């Protein structure tokens, strides 16, 4: 995620509890994925978990962008 998006999320997350929740989840998923990526080999369960986390992270990111779009439209 680019710095511009991160700053918008920081700016609007205090106004929108859902955005704040999604951002917290995004950071959590990111950290868990980093831990899995440190491993040379993943067990089948870890591979499934990695794919699940990637999907959840992407889905949350899409939702965050939808929320941000509403805020940025209001500003213009």
mmCIF file of the N, C-alpha and C atoms, coordinates in Angstrom:
data_MODEL
# 
_entry.id   MODEL 
# 
loop_
_atom_site.group_PDB 
_atom_site.id 
_atom_site.type_symbol 
_atom_site.label_atom_id 
_atom_site.label_alt_id 
_atom_site.label_comp_id 
_atom_site.label_asym_id 
_atom_site.label_entity_id 
_atom_site.label_seq_id 
_atom_site.pdbx_PDB_ins_code 
_atom_site.Cartn_x 
_atom_site.Cartn_y 
_atom_site.Cartn_z 
_atom_site.occupancy 
_atom_site.B_iso_or_equiv 
_atom_site.pdbx_formal_charge 
_atom_site.auth_seq_id 
_atom_site.auth_comp_id 
_atom_site.auth_asym_id 
_atom_site.auth_atom_id 
_atom_site.pdbx_PDB_model_num 
ATOM 1   N N  . UNK A 1 1  ? 0.853   -1.168  0.000  1.00 0.00 ? 1  UNK A N  1 
ATOM 2   C CA . UNK A 1 1  ? 0.000   0.000   0.000  1.00 0.00 ? 1  UNK A CA 1 
ATOM 3   C C  . UNK A 1 1  ? 0.902   1.235   0.000  1.00 0.00 ? 1  UNK A C  1 
ATOM 4   N N  . UNK A 1 2  ? 0.508   2.213   -0.772 1.00 0.00 ? 2  UNK A N  1 
ATOM 5   C CA . UNK A 1 2  ? 1.318   3.418   -0.913 1.00 0.00 ? 2  UNK A CA 1 
ATOM 6   C C  . UNK A 1 2  ? 1.152   4.344   0.292  1.00 0.00 ? 2  UNK A C  1 
ATOM 7   N N  . UNK A 1 3  ? 2.127   5.220   0.463  1.00 0.00 ? 3  UNK A N  1 
ATOM 8   C CA . UNK A 1 3  ? 2.116   6.151   1.591  1.00 0.00 ? 3  UNK A CA 1 
ATOM 9   C C  . UNK A 1 3  ? 0.889   7.065   1.564  1.00 0.00 ? 3  UNK A C  1 
ATOM 10  N N  . UNK A 1 4  ? 0.481   7.471   0.364  1.00 0.00 ? 4  UNK A N  1 
ATOM 11  C CA . UNK A 1 4  ? -0.707  8.330   0.234  1.00 0.00 ? 4  UNK A CA 1 
ATOM 12  C C  . UNK A 1 4  ? -1.936  7.645   0.827  1.00 0.00 ? 4  UNK A C  1 
ATOM 13  N N  . UNK A 1 5  ? -2.115  6.366   0.495  1.00 0.00 ? 5  UNK A N  1 
ATOM 14  C CA . UNK A 1 5  ? -3.262  5.623   1.020  1.00 0.00 ? 5  UNK A CA 1 
ATOM 15  C C  . UNK A 1 5  ? -3.156  5.449   2.527  1.00 0.00 ? 5  UNK A C  1 
ATOM 16  N N  . UNK A 1 6  ? -1.948  5.170   2.994  1.00 0.00 ? 6  UNK A N  1 
ATOM 17  C CA . UNK A 1 6  ? -1.745  5.012   4.439  1.00 0.00 ? 6  UNK A CA 1 
ATOM 18  C C  . UNK A 1 6  ? -2.103  6.304   5.181  1.00 0.00 ? 6  UNK A C  1 
ATOM 19  N N  . UNK A 1 7  ? -1.723  7.445   4.630  1.00 0.00 ? 7  UNK A N  1 
ATOM 20  C CA . UNK A 1 7  ? -2.031  8.713   5.300  1.00 0.00 ? 7  UNK A CA 1 
ATOM 21  C C  . UNK A 1 7  ? -3.528  9.004   5.276  1.00 0.00 ? 7  UNK A C  1 
ATOM 22  N N  . UNK A 1 8  ? -4.208  8.654   4.185  1.00 0.00 ? 8  UNK A N  1 
ATOM 23  C CA . UNK A 1 8  ? -5.664  8.830   4.126  1.00 0.00 ? 8  UNK A CA 1 
ATOM 24  C C  . UNK A 1 8  ? -6.358  7.938   5.154  1.00 0.00 ? 8  UNK A C  1 
ATOM 25  N N  . UNK A 1 9  ? -5.887  6.712   5.282  1.00 0.00 ? 9  UNK A N  1 
ATOM 26  C CA . UNK A 1 9  ? -6.475  5.797   6.265  1.00 0.00 ? 9  UNK A CA 1 
ATOM 27  C C  . UNK A 1 9  ? -6.267  6.355   7.664  1.00 0.00 ? 9  UNK A C  1 
ATOM 28  N N  . UNK A 1 10 ? -5.064  6.845   7.945  1.00 0.00 ? 10 UNK A N  1 
ATOM 29  C CA . UNK A 1 10 ? -4.788  7.434   9.262  1.00 0.00 ? 10 UNK A CA 1 
ATOM 30  C C  . UNK A 1 10 ? -5.697  8.631   9.515  1.00 0.00 ? 10 UNK A C  1 
ATOM 31  N N  . UNK A 1 11 ? -5.911  9.435   8.499  1.00 0.00 ? 11 UNK A N  1 
ATOM 32  C CA . UNK A 1 11 ? -6.729  10.635  8.630  1.00 0.00 ? 11 UNK A CA 1 
ATOM 33  C C  . UNK A 1 11 ? -8.194  10.304  8.912  1.00 0.00 ? 11 UNK A C  1 
ATOM 34  N N  . UNK A 1 12 ? -8.741  9.337   8.181  1.00 0.00 ? 12 UNK A N  1 
ATOM 35  C CA . UNK A 1 12 ? -10.173 9.070   8.272  1.00 0.00 ? 12 UNK A CA 1 
ATOM 36  C C  . UNK A 1 12 ? -10.557 7.935   9.226  1.00 0.00 ? 12 UNK A C  1 
ATOM 37  N N  . UNK A 1 13 ? -9.600  7.181   9.710  1.00 0.00 ? 13 UNK A N  1 
ATOM 38  C CA . UNK A 1 13 ? -9.940  6.038   10.562 1.00 0.00 ? 13 UNK A CA 1 
ATOM 39  C C  . UNK A 1 13 ? -10.557 6.467   11.889 1.00 0.00 ? 13 UNK A C  1 
ATOM 40  N N  . UNK A 1 14 ? -10.239 7.679   12.341 1.00 0.00 ? 14 UNK A N  1 
ATOM 41  C CA . UNK A 1 14 ? -10.858 8.167   13.575 1.00 0.00 ? 14 UNK A CA 1 
ATOM 42  C C  . UNK A 1 14 ? -12.328 8.522   13.356 1.00 0.00 ? 14 UNK A C  1 
ATOM 43  N N  . UNK A 1 15 ? -12.684 8.830   12.133 1.00 0.00 ? 15 UNK A N  1 
ATOM 44  C CA . UNK A 1 15 ? -14.070 9.181   11.816 1.00 0.00 ? 15 UNK A CA 1 
ATOM 45  C C  . UNK A 1 15 ? -14.923 7.960   11.476 1.00 0.00 ? 15 UNK A C  1 
ATOM 46  N N  . UNK A 1 16 ? -14.278 6.884   11.060 1.00 0.00 ? 16 UNK A N  1 
ATOM 47  C CA . UNK A 1 16 ? -15.016 5.710   10.598 1.00 0.00 ? 16 UNK A CA 1 
ATOM 48  C C  . UNK A 1 16 ? -14.516 4.464   11.322 1.00 0.00 ? 16 UNK A C  1 
ATOM 49  N N  . UNK A 1 17 ? -15.306 3.957   12.266 1.00 0.00 ? 17 UNK A N  1 
ATOM 50  C CA . UNK A 1 17 ? -14.882 2.775   13.036 1.00 0.00 ? 17 UNK A CA 1 
ATOM 51  C C  . UNK A 1 17 ? -14.627 1.538   12.164 1.00 0.00 ? 17 UNK A C  1 
ATOM 52  N N  . UNK A 1 18 ? -15.402 1.400   11.092 1.00 0.00 ? 18 UNK A N  1 
ATOM 53  C CA . UNK A 1 18 ? -15.199 0.241   10.210 1.00 0.00 ? 18 UNK A CA 1 
ATOM 54  C C  . UNK A 1 18 ? -13.838 0.333   9.521  1.00 0.00 ? 18 UNK A C  1 
ATOM 55  N N  . UNK A 1 19 ? -13.485 1.522   9.077  1.00 0.00 ? 19 UNK A N  1 
ATOM 56  C CA . UNK A 1 19 ? -12.177 1.722   8.443  1.00 0.00 ? 19 UNK A CA 1 
ATOM 57  C C  . UNK A 1 19 ? -11.060 1.416   9.435  1.00 0.00 ? 19 UNK A C  1 
ATOM 58  N N  . UNK A 1 20 ? -11.218 1.870   10.646 1.00 0.00 ? 20 UNK A N  1 
ATOM 59  C CA . UNK A 1 20 ? -10.210 1.614   11.683 1.00 0.00 ? 20 UNK A CA 1 
ATOM 60  C C  . UNK A 1 20 ? -10.068 0.113   11.934 1.00 0.00 ? 20 UNK A C  1 
ATOM 61  N N  . UNK A 1 21 ? -11.190 -0.579  12.016 1.00 0.00 ? 21 UNK A N  1 
ATOM 62  C CA . UNK A 1 21 ? -11.186 -2.036  12.238 1.00 0.00 ? 21 UNK A CA 1 
ATOM 63  C C  . UNK A 1 21 ? -10.511 -2.752  11.065 1.00 0.00 ? 21 UNK A C  1 
ATOM 64  N N  . UNK A 1 22 ? -10.862 -2.366  9.858  1.00 0.00 ? 22 UNK A N  1 
ATOM 65  C CA . UNK A 1 22 ? -10.274 -2.986  8.668  1.00 0.00 ? 22 UNK A CA 1 
ATOM 66  C C  . UNK A 1 22 ? -8.771  -2.748  8.607  1.00 0.00 ? 22 UNK A C  1 
ATOM 67  N N  . UNK A 1 23 ? -8.339  -1.550  8.987  1.00 0.00 ? 23 UNK A N  1 
ATOM 68  C CA . UNK A 1 23 ? -6.908  -1.228  8.977  1.00 0.00 ? 23 UNK A CA 1 
ATOM 69  C C  . UNK A 1 23 ? -6.161  -2.075  10.002 1.00 0.00 ? 23 UNK A C  1 
ATOM 70  N N  . UNK A 1 24 ? -6.734  -2.217  11.183 1.00 0.00 ? 24 UNK A N  1 
ATOM 71  C CA . UNK A 1 24 ? -6.119  -3.042  12.221 1.00 0.00 ? 24 UNK A CA 1 
ATOM 72  C C  . UNK A 1 24 ? -6.007  -4.488  11.752 1.00 0.00 ? 24 UNK A C  1 
ATOM 73  N N  . UNK A 1 25 ? -7.060  -4.999  11.145 1.00 0.00 ? 25 UNK A N  1 
ATOM 74  C CA . UNK A 1 25 ? -7.036  -6.361  10.615 1.00 0.00 ? 25 UNK A CA 1 
ATOM 75  C C  . UNK A 1 25 ? -5.988  -6.493  9.513  1.00 0.00 ? 25 UNK A C  1 
ATOM 76  N N  . UNK A 1 26 ? -5.909  -5.493  8.643  1.00 0.00 ? 26 UNK A N  1 
ATOM 77  C CA . UNK A 1 26 ? -4.944  -5.502  7.542  1.00 0.00 ? 26 UNK A CA 1 
ATOM 78  C C  . UNK A 1 26 ? -3.518  -5.634  8.091  1.00 0.00 ? 26 UNK A C  1 
ATOM 79  N N  . UNK A 1 27 ? -3.213  -4.840  9.100  1.00 0.00 ? 27 UNK A N  1 
ATOM 80  C CA . UNK A 1 27 ? -1.876  -4.897  9.701  1.00 0.00 ? 27 UNK A CA 1 
ATOM 81  C C  . UNK A 1 27 ? -1.612  -6.253  10.349 1.00 0.00 ? 27 UNK A C  1 
ATOM 82  N N  . UNK A 1 28 ? -2.637  -6.811  10.974 1.00 0.00 ? 28 UNK A N  1 
ATOM 83  C CA . UNK A 1 28 ? -2.506  -8.122  11.600 1.00 0.00 ? 28 UNK A CA 1 
ATOM 84  C C  . UNK A 1 28 ? -2.240  -9.201  10.548 1.00 0.00 ? 28 UNK A C  1 
ATOM 85  N N  . UNK A 1 29 ? -3.002  -9.174  9.464  1.00 0.00 ? 29 UNK A N  1 
ATOM 86  C CA . UNK A 1 29 ? -2.803  -10.145 8.379  1.00 0.00 ? 29 UNK A CA 1 
ATOM 87  C C  . UNK A 1 29 ? -1.401  -9.996  7.779  1.00 0.00 ? 29 UNK A C  1 
ATOM 88  N N  . UNK A 1 30 ? -0.978  -8.762  7.613  1.00 0.00 ? 30 UNK A N  1 
ATOM 89  C CA . UNK A 1 30 ? 0.341   -8.488  7.047  1.00 0.00 ? 30 UNK A CA 1 
ATOM 90  C C  . UNK A 1 30 ? 1.441   -9.101  7.925  1.00 0.00 ? 30 UNK A C  1 
ATOM 91  N N  . UNK A 1 31 ? 1.312   -8.930  9.234  1.00 0.00 ? 31 UNK A N  1 
ATOM 92  C CA . UNK A 1 31 ? 2.309   -9.470  10.162 1.00 0.00 ? 31 UNK A CA 1 
ATOM 93  C C  . UNK A 1 31 ? 2.318   -10.998 10.122 1.00 0.00 ? 31 UNK A C  1 
ATOM 94  N N  . UNK A 1 32 ? 1.147   -11.599 10.115 1.00 0.00 ? 32 UNK A N  1 
ATOM 95  C CA . UNK A 1 32 ? 1.069   -13.062 10.068 1.00 0.00 ? 32 UNK A CA 1 
ATOM 96  C C  . UNK A 1 32 ? 1.658   -13.599 8.764  1.00 0.00 ? 32 UNK A C  1 
ATOM 97  N N  . UNK A 1 33 ? 1.405   -12.906 7.659  1.00 0.00 ? 33 UNK A N  1 
ATOM 98  C CA . UNK A 1 33 ? 1.973   -13.331 6.376  1.00 0.00 ? 33 UNK A CA 1 
ATOM 99  C C  . UNK A 1 33 ? 3.495   -13.220 6.377  1.00 0.00 ? 33 UNK A C  1 
ATOM 100 N N  . UNK A 1 34 ? 4.016   -12.174 6.991  1.00 0.00 ? 34 UNK A N  1 
ATOM 101 C CA . UNK A 1 34 ? 5.472   -12.020 7.081  1.00 0.00 ? 34 UNK A CA 1 
ATOM 102 C C  . UNK A 1 34 ? 6.089   -13.181 7.846  1.00 0.00 ? 34 UNK A C  1 
ATOM 103 N N  . UNK A 1 35 ? 5.425   -13.593 8.904  1.00 0.00 ? 35 UNK A N  1 
ATOM 104 C CA . UNK A 1 35 ? 5.924   -14.728 9.693  1.00 0.00 ? 35 UNK A CA 1 
ATOM 105 C C  . UNK A 1 35 ? 5.939   -16.007 8.857  1.00 0.00 ? 35 UNK A C  1 
ATOM 106 N N  . UNK A 1 36 ? 4.894   -16.224 8.087  1.00 0.00 ? 36 UNK A N  1 
ATOM 107 C CA . UNK A 1 36 ? 4.840   -17.419 7.246  1.00 0.00 ? 36 UNK A CA 1 
ATOM 108 C C  . UNK A 1 36 ? 5.885   -17.358 6.128  1.00 0.00 ? 36 UNK A C  1 
ATOM 109 N N  . UNK A 1 37 ? 6.114   -16.170 5.593  1.00 0.00 ? 37 UNK A N  1 
ATOM 110 C CA . UNK A 1 37 ? 7.070   -16.031 4.494  1.00 0.00 ? 37 UNK A CA 1 
ATOM 111 C C  . UNK A 1 37 ? 8.515   -16.231 4.941  1.00 0.00 ? 37 UNK A C  1 
ATOM 112 N N  . UNK A 1 38 ? 8.768   -16.145 6.229  1.00 0.00 ? 38 UNK A N  1 
ATOM 113 C CA . UNK A 1 38 ? 10.118  -16.383 6.756  1.00 0.00 ? 38 UNK A CA 1 
ATOM 114 C C  . UNK A 1 38 ? 10.505  -17.859 6.668  1.00 0.00 ? 38 UNK A C  1 
ATOM 115 N N  . UNK A 1 39 ? 9.508   -18.707 6.624  1.00 0.00 ? 39 UNK A N  1 
ATOM 116 C CA . UNK A 1 39 ? 9.760   -20.150 6.603  1.00 0.00 ? 39 UNK A CA 1 
ATOM 117 C C  . UNK A 1 39 ? 10.172  -20.599 5.203  1.00 0.00 ? 39 UNK A C  1 
ATOM 118 N N  . UNK A 1 40 ? 11.123  -21.518 5.156  1.00 0.00 ? 40 UNK A N  1 
ATOM 119 C CA . UNK A 1 40 ? 11.560  -22.058 3.869  1.00 0.00 ? 40 UNK A CA 1 
ATOM 120 C C  . UNK A 1 40 ? 10.515  -22.977 3.258  1.00 0.00 ? 40 UNK A C  1 
ATOM 121 N N  . UNK A 1 41 ? 9.878   -23.766 4.123  1.00 0.00 ? 41 UNK A N  1 
ATOM 122 C CA . UNK A 1 41 ? 8.854   -24.708 3.653  1.00 0.00 ? 41 UNK A CA 1 
ATOM 123 C C  . UNK A 1 41 ? 7.624   -24.582 4.540  1.00 0.00 ? 41 UNK A C  1 
ATOM 124 N N  . UNK A 1 42 ? 6.484   -24.563 3.890  1.00 0.00 ? 42 UNK A N  1 
ATOM 125 C CA . UNK A 1 42 ? 5.232   -24.490 4.629  1.00 0.00 ? 42 UNK A CA 1 
ATOM 126 C C  . UNK A 1 42 ? 4.553   -25.855 4.625  1.00 0.00 ? 42 UNK A C  1 
ATOM 127 N N  . UNK A 1 43 ? 3.969   -26.190 5.757  1.00 0.00 ? 43 UNK A N  1 
ATOM 128 C CA . UNK A 1 43 ? 3.168   -27.405 5.813  1.00 0.00 ? 43 UNK A CA 1 
ATOM 129 C C  . UNK A 1 43 ? 1.899   -27.143 4.998  1.00 0.00 ? 43 UNK A C  1 
ATOM 130 N N  . UNK A 1 44 ? 1.172   -28.189 4.650  1.00 0.00 ? 44 UNK A N  1 
ATOM 131 C CA . UNK A 1 44 ? -0.087  -27.975 3.907  1.00 0.00 ? 44 UNK A CA 1 
ATOM 132 C C  . UNK A 1 44 ? -1.053  -27.048 4.664  1.00 0.00 ? 44 UNK A C  1 
ATOM 133 N N  . UNK A 1 45 ? -1.097  -27.181 5.988  1.00 0.00 ? 45 UNK A N  1 
ATOM 134 C CA . UNK A 1 45 ? -1.971  -26.328 6.795  1.00 0.00 ? 45 UNK A CA 1 
ATOM 135 C C  . UNK A 1 45 ? -1.502  -24.871 6.743  1.00 0.00 ? 45 UNK A C  1 
ATOM 136 N N  . UNK A 1 46 ? -0.192  -24.672 6.805  1.00 0.00 ? 46 UNK A N  1 
ATOM 137 C CA . UNK A 1 46 ? 0.352   -23.310 6.736  1.00 0.00 ? 46 UNK A CA 1 
ATOM 138 C C  . UNK A 1 46 ? 0.123   -22.694 5.364  1.00 0.00 ? 46 UNK A C  1 
ATOM 139 N N  . UNK A 1 47 ? 0.221   -23.497 4.336  1.00 0.00 ? 47 UNK A N  1 
ATOM 140 C CA . UNK A 1 47 ? -0.028  -22.999 2.981  1.00 0.00 ? 47 UNK A CA 1 
ATOM 141 C C  . UNK A 1 47 ? -1.486  -22.559 2.833  1.00 0.00 ? 47 UNK A C  1 
ATOM 142 N N  . UNK A 1 48 ? -2.392  -23.345 3.378  1.00 0.00 ? 48 UNK A N  1 
ATOM 143 C CA . UNK A 1 48 ? -3.818  -22.985 3.352  1.00 0.00 ? 48 UNK A CA 1 
ATOM 144 C C  . UNK A 1 48 ? -4.033  -21.703 4.147  1.00 0.00 ? 48 UNK A C  1 
ATOM 145 N N  . UNK A 1 49 ? -3.406  -21.607 5.309  1.00 0.00 ? 49 UNK A N  1 
ATOM 146 C CA . UNK A 1 49 ? -3.524  -20.410 6.144  1.00 0.00 ? 49 UNK A CA 1 
ATOM 147 C C  . UNK A 1 49 ? -2.985  -19.184 5.411  1.00 0.00 ? 49 UNK A C  1 
ATOM 148 N N  . UNK A 1 50 ? -1.866  -19.341 4.718  1.00 0.00 ? 50 UNK A N  1 
ATOM 149 C CA . UNK A 1 50 ? -1.272  -18.238 3.966  1.00 0.00 ? 50 UNK A CA 1 
ATOM 150 C C  . UNK A 1 50 ? -2.241  -17.741 2.895  1.00 0.00 ? 50 UNK A C  1 
ATOM 151 N N  . UNK A 1 51 ? -2.825  -18.659 2.148  1.00 0.00 ? 51 UNK A N  1 
ATOM 152 C CA . UNK A 1 51 ? -3.767  -18.281 1.094  1.00 0.00 ? 51 UNK A CA 1 
ATOM 153 C C  . UNK A 1 51 ? -5.011  -17.613 1.676  1.00 0.00 ? 51 UNK A C  1 
ATOM 154 N N  . UNK A 1 52 ? -5.475  -18.124 2.805  1.00 0.00 ? 52 UNK A N  1 
ATOM 155 C CA . UNK A 1 52 ? -6.640  -17.537 3.472  1.00 0.00 ? 52 UNK A CA 1 
ATOM 156 C C  . UNK A 1 52 ? -6.322  -16.102 3.915  1.00 0.00 ? 52 UNK A C  1 
ATOM 157 N N  . UNK A 1 53 ? -5.154  -15.909 4.518  1.00 0.00 ? 53 UNK A N  1 
ATOM 158 C CA . UNK A 1 53 ? -4.751  -14.573 4.971  1.00 0.00 ? 53 UNK A CA 1 
ATOM 159 C C  . UNK A 1 53 ? -4.619  -13.602 3.801  1.00 0.00 ? 53 UNK A C  1 
ATOM 160 N N  . UNK A 1 54 ? -4.066  -14.081 2.692  1.00 0.00 ? 54 UNK A N  1 
ATOM 161 C CA . UNK A 1 54 ? -3.923  -13.226 1.511  1.00 0.00 ? 54 UNK A CA 1 
ATOM 162 C C  . UNK A 1 54 ? -5.292  -12.784 0.996  1.00 0.00 ? 54 UNK A C  1 
ATOM 163 N N  . UNK A 1 55 ? -6.245  -13.699 0.979  1.00 0.00 ? 55 UNK A N  1 
ATOM 164 C CA . UNK A 1 55 ? -7.595  -13.361 0.507  1.00 0.00 ? 55 UNK A CA 1 
ATOM 165 C C  . UNK A 1 55 ? -8.279  -12.381 1.454  1.00 0.00 ? 55 UNK A C  1 
ATOM 166 N N  . UNK A 1 56 ? -8.131  -12.614 2.761  1.00 0.00 ? 56 UNK A N  1 
ATOM 167 C CA . UNK A 1 56 ? -8.734  -11.718 3.736  1.00 0.00 ? 56 UNK A CA 1 
ATOM 168 C C  . UNK A 1 56 ? -8.120  -10.326 3.656  1.00 0.00 ? 56 UNK A C  1 
ATOM 169 N N  . UNK A 1 57 ? -6.807  -10.276 3.484  1.00 0.00 ? 57 UNK A N  1 
ATOM 170 C CA . UNK A 1 57 ? -6.103  -8.998  3.379  1.00 0.00 ? 57 UNK A CA 1 
ATOM 171 C C  . UNK A 1 57 ? -6.577  -8.231  2.145  1.00 0.00 ? 57 UNK A C  1 
ATOM 172 N N  . UNK A 1 58 ? -6.678  -8.917  1.020  1.00 0.00 ? 58 UNK A N  1 
ATOM 173 C CA . UNK A 1 58 ? -7.116  -8.282  -0.218 1.00 0.00 ? 58 UNK A CA 1 
ATOM 174 C C  . UNK A 1 58 ? -8.570  -7.810  -0.123 1.00 0.00 ? 58 UNK A C  1 
ATOM 175 N N  . UNK A 1 59 ? -9.413  -8.634  0.449  1.00 0.00 ? 59 UNK A N  1 
ATOM 176 C CA . UNK A 1 59 ? -10.816 -8.270  0.615  1.00 0.00 ? 59 UNK A CA 1 
ATOM 177 C C  . UNK A 1 59 ? -10.947 -7.036  1.510  1.00 0.00 ? 59 UNK A C  1 
ATOM 178 N N  . UNK A 1 60 ? -10.196 -7.028  2.595  1.00 0.00 ? 60 UNK A N  1 
ATOM 179 C CA . UNK A 1 60 ? -10.226 -5.880  3.499  1.00 0.00 ? 60 UNK A CA 1 
ATOM 180 C C  . UNK A 1 60 ? -9.707  -4.622  2.834  1.00 0.00 ? 60 UNK A C  1 
ATOM 181 N N  . UNK A 1 61 ? -8.673  -4.792  2.021  1.00 0.00 ? 61 UNK A N  1 
ATOM 182 C CA . UNK A 1 61 ? -8.097  -3.648  1.311  1.00 0.00 ? 61 UNK A CA 1 
ATOM 183 C C  . UNK A 1 61 ? -9.135  -3.056  0.353  1.00 0.00 ? 61 UNK A C  1 
ATOM 184 N N  . UNK A 1 62 ? -9.852  -3.922  -0.347 1.00 0.00 ? 62 UNK A N  1 
ATOM 185 C CA . UNK A 1 62 ? -10.913 -3.452  -1.254 1.00 0.00 ? 62 UNK A CA 1 
ATOM 186 C C  . UNK A 1 62 ? -11.971 -2.665  -0.484 1.00 0.00 ? 62 UNK A C  1 
ATOM 187 N N  . UNK A 1 63 ? -12.353 -3.167  0.681  1.00 0.00 ? 63 UNK A N  1 
ATOM 188 C CA . UNK A 1 63 ? -13.361 -2.482  1.495  1.00 0.00 ? 63 UNK A CA 1 
ATOM 189 C C  . UNK A 1 63 ? -12.834 -1.133  1.983  1.00 0.00 ? 63 UNK A C  1 
ATOM 190 N N  . UNK A 1 64 ? -11.558 -1.099  2.380  1.00 0.00 ? 64 UNK A N  1 
ATOM 191 C CA . UNK A 1 64 ? -10.972 0.167   2.826  1.00 0.00 ? 64 UNK A CA 1 
ATOM 192 C C  . UNK A 1 64 ? -10.987 1.199   1.705  1.00 0.00 ? 64 UNK A C  1 
ATOM 193 N N  . UNK A 1 65 ? -10.656 0.767   0.488  1.00 0.00 ? 65 UNK A N  1 
ATOM 194 C CA . UNK A 1 65 ? -10.643 1.693   -0.639 1.00 0.00 ? 65 UNK A CA 1 
ATOM 195 C C  . UNK A 1 65 ? -12.043 2.205   -0.959 1.00 0.00 ? 65 UNK A C  1 
ATOM 196 N N  . UNK A 1 66 ? -13.049 1.368   -0.785 1.00 0.00 ? 66 UNK A N  1 
ATOM 197 C CA . UNK A 1 66 ? -14.431 1.818   -0.989 1.00 0.00 ? 66 UNK A CA 1 
ATOM 198 C C  . UNK A 1 66 ? -14.797 2.897   0.030  1.00 0.00 ? 66 UNK A C  1 
ATOM 199 N N  . UNK A 1 67 ? -14.401 2.689   1.273  1.00 0.00 ? 67 UNK A N  1 
ATOM 200 C CA . UNK A 1 67 ? -14.679 3.679   2.317  1.00 0.00 ? 67 UNK A CA 1 
ATOM 201 C C  . UNK A 1 67 ? -13.910 4.968   2.025  1.00 0.00 ? 67 UNK A C  1 
ATOM 202 N N  . UNK A 1 68 ? -12.647 4.848   1.669  1.00 0.00 ? 68 UNK A N  1 
ATOM 203 C CA . UNK A 1 68 ? -11.835 6.030   1.364  1.00 0.00 ? 68 UNK A CA 1 
ATOM 204 C C  . UNK A 1 68 ? -12.411 6.810   0.192  1.00 0.00 ? 68 UNK A C  1 
ATOM 205 N N  . UNK A 1 69 ? -12.953 6.079   -0.780 1.00 0.00 ? 69 UNK A N  1 
ATOM 206 C CA . UNK A 1 69 ? -13.542 6.733   -1.949 1.00 0.00 ? 69 UNK A CA 1 
ATOM 207 C C  . UNK A 1 69 ? -14.686 7.655   -1.507 1.00 0.00 ? 69 UNK A C  1 
ATOM 208 N N  . UNK A 1 70 ? -15.482 7.218   -0.557 1.00 0.00 ? 70 UNK A N  1 
ATOM 209 C CA . UNK A 1 70 ? -16.599 8.038   -0.054 1.00 0.00 ? 70 UNK A CA 1 
ATOM 210 C C  . UNK A 1 70 ? -16.073 9.323   0.580  1.00 0.00 ? 70 UNK A C  1 
ATOM 211 N N  . UNK A 1 71 ? -14.983 9.215   1.364  1.00 0.00 ? 71 UNK A N  1 
ATOM 212 C CA . UNK A 1 71 ? -14.419 10.384  2.022  1.00 0.00 ? 71 UNK A CA 1 
ATOM 213 C C  . UNK A 1 71 ? -13.799 11.346  1.007  1.00 0.00 ? 71 UNK A C  1 
ATOM 214 N N  . UNK A 1 72 ? -13.089 10.822  0.040  1.00 0.00 ? 72 UNK A N  1 
ATOM 215 C CA . UNK A 1 72 ? -12.409 11.704  -0.909 1.00 0.00 ? 72 UNK A CA 1 
ATOM 216 C C  . UNK A 1 72 ? -13.403 12.377  -1.851 1.00 0.00 ? 72 UNK A C  1 
ATOM 217 N N  . UNK A 1 73 ? -14.523 11.722  -2.131 1.00 0.00 ? 73 UNK A N  1 
ATOM 218 C CA . UNK A 1 73 ? -15.564 12.344  -2.960 1.00 0.00 ? 73 UNK A CA 1 
ATOM 219 C C  . UNK A 1 73 ? -16.191 13.513  -2.192 1.00 0.00 ? 73 UNK A C  1 
ATOM 220 N N  . UNK A 1 74 ? -16.382 13.346  -0.880 1.00 0.00 ? 74 UNK A N  1 
ATOM 221 C CA . UNK A 1 74 ? -16.957 14.401  -0.054 1.00 0.00 ? 74 UNK A CA 1 
ATOM 222 C C  . UNK A 1 74 ? -16.058 15.638  -0.043 1.00 0.00 ? 74 UNK A C  1 
ATOM 223 N N  . UNK A 1 75 ? -14.750 15.422  -0.092 1.00 0.00 ? 75 UNK A N  1 
ATOM 224 C CA . UNK A 1 75 ? -13.808 16.549  -0.006 1.00 0.00 ? 75 UNK A CA 1 
ATOM 225 C C  . UNK A 1 75 ? -13.747 17.358  -1.287 1.00 0.00 ? 75 UNK A C  1 
ATOM 226 N N  . UNK A 1 76 ? -14.125 16.764  -2.417 1.00 0.00 ? 76 UNK A N  1 
ATOM 227 C CA . UNK A 1 76 ? -14.021 17.482  -3.692 1.00 0.00 ? 76 UNK A CA 1 
ATOM 228 C C  . UNK A 1 76 ? -15.286 18.162  -4.074 1.00 0.00 ? 76 UNK A C  1 
# 
